[in-house]
Amino acid sequence: MRQKAKTKKRPGPGRPEFEPTNEQRQLVAELVTYGLTQSEIAFTIKHPGTNKHIGLGCFKRHFADEIEHGSPMLKRKVARSLYLKAISKTHPQAVTAAIWFTKARMGWRGEDKITHAIEGSSGVLVAPANTEPHAWIEKARQVSQRRQVEAGIDVDPSRVIDVEVREAG
């Protein structure tokens, strides 16, 4: 078996060892999450002693943690930001963030709805899934008779032609 030959150290001071800065480490972690390849990211890092781009081997050696943990670190920051918005009482996107969080992270979904197609109508009425269609239409008619007349809508239970249950989306 052939052994690897030992390399002799060149005389003189040589090039200073590359030492990544915190800013470079943060940049690499961020670029990893964006999906750039390692060679693309390595090309963005310059050796301060030579002002040249570092090689792929040097990149892998000095940024191994960032390569491995970059994506989870940024995901944690995004999740924290979303969470803080969701629980905020004053942030303008609090409701949107809370709805997204409950659907995506907690598995919540919109409730089922029942749609009622009305004969001669261009639209449908939507009621909660736990209501009886004809009773709901009758109650809607009684409660909002004035609004329906103003809007030109005449809801009559005898004109219901179709009832369909759908999951809200």
PyMOL commands that set and color helices and strands:
alter all, ss='L'
color gray80, all
select helices_A, chain A and resi 22-33+38-43+56-62+64-87+94-104+133-143+145-151+157-159
alter helices_A, ss='H'
color red, helices_A
select strands_A, chain A and resi 112-118+124-128+160-167
alter strands_A, ss='S'
color yellow, strands_A
deselect
rebuild
show_as cartoon
